[in-house]
């Protein structure tokens, strides 16, 4: 009986292409393409062989790059995935051939489309041979690793072995801190971190990263006070990482920042009437849009461009980096710090005081997202990491506080995070009409997701499901179009029930299940007017 309970759930067999090396398979495809063009030219005997070959080669390269045609990403459903990937590549290649024909104009259409048909058929036949794959991680092991990653560590350790141990010999934090902060700030620290006891040599006050950062010195600091607001720090991530590396585990960082909403309140107060809108647009373009243009940030921070920062600082006396609450909290979480308290009211400058505690090492293996289209790490087939590309609807670094948001506020009935302050103003509109999902069409073309299916989800969110649902999820590729909409559910348990029913139905009848859900989705959007909440 015990053995039966410990058995792994049934899994579909895994098959891989007989020729697994993508480069070898692409070389074979190129040879087949050349032979197909030569055969068609021999049959029809007209037109330029070089022109036909060039058109086909360009269209084929584009199709292979867009669809990952020679990379098999669904070993549990070998033939159906192979057919789908080759069909997508064939359509993309046909569109490319048609477009290039309009440009070239002198290509023989008979040779062109005959060789196209020869190649599509021959390439699919060569891809059919397969062999069974053995091994692979057991589902129970994948689920256990997911839950272990999501659970907090039993004891916080840093790289030097320091732990959060109360310092009984030190006195109150008020004395050492009062020398670098005003009285209200000291009172705020004492109210929210009443157990903090530090001596004068355990407190560090910083304006920015010091020139001699003392990387070789031991980590003994229990409290760091940032005297420069985060909006004006030159290299913010480097500054926060410096602070984290010099704090003991359990040590505190006290910083100030001006949140985004207060910036716009100041603009509205200074520029009344219609003048506010062009000023607001210029502010958005300079401080929010331009820093999110790929590679522009690298130019700005290049050593040869430091004069620009010095010039702006000399004129304005401030750098005025735009920081939302989500980005400020997310940057702290990225550096291994958790917000303990944030002042409810702003000071006379519109700034908030934040107290953060070092609880972990900096995040490893995950890069923050900055740009307009963001790649979000999700759990894919067999626990592999896939990247879902979306139009940005949240502030930068928002992904690093997802777990904190769930712990503080939980979920709504539609499965979204309650009181989610990470969404931008435009993000709410974009999400309502699913416009943020458009880049995932390329993920579907590449074969990372299938057309219909349970959405690819983050590691933390996936651990909220029961093990039986996770087991099915890990064996079925995530989808672009989900089997569920916001207005269909009354609670998260209802969401689990619907998605469990979909996964079980797909396991038994994959094609019928996806076709049925695709028709239902089309009906809901077009005729019922369903929109995302």
Secondary structure, 3 states (H helix, E strand, C coil): CHHHHCCCCCCCCCEEECCCCHHHHHHHHHHHHHHHHHHHHHHHCCCCHHHHHHHHHHHHHHHHHHHCCCCCCCCCCHHHHHHHHHHHHHHHHHHHHHHHHHHHCCCCHHHHHHHHHHHHHHHHHHHHCEEECCCCCCHHHHHHHHHHHHCCCCCCCCCCCCCCCCCCCCEEHHHHHHCCCCHHHHHHHHHHCCCCEECHHHEEEECCCCCCCCCCCCCCEEEEEECCCHHHCCCHHHHHHHHHHCEEEEEEEEEEECEHHHHHHHHHHHCCCCHHHHHHHHHHHHHHHHHHCCCHHHHHCCHHHHHHHHHHHHHHCCCCCCECHHHHHHHHHHCCEEEEEECCCCCCCCCEEEEEEECCCCCCCCCCCCCCEEEEEEECHHHCEEEEEEECCECCCHHHHHHHHHHHHCECCCCCECCCCCECHHHHHHHHCCHHHCCHHHHHHCCCCEEECCECECHHHHCCCCHHHHHHHHHCCCEEECCCCHHHCCCHHHHHHHHHHHHHHHHHCHHHHHHHHHHHHHHHHHCCCCCCC
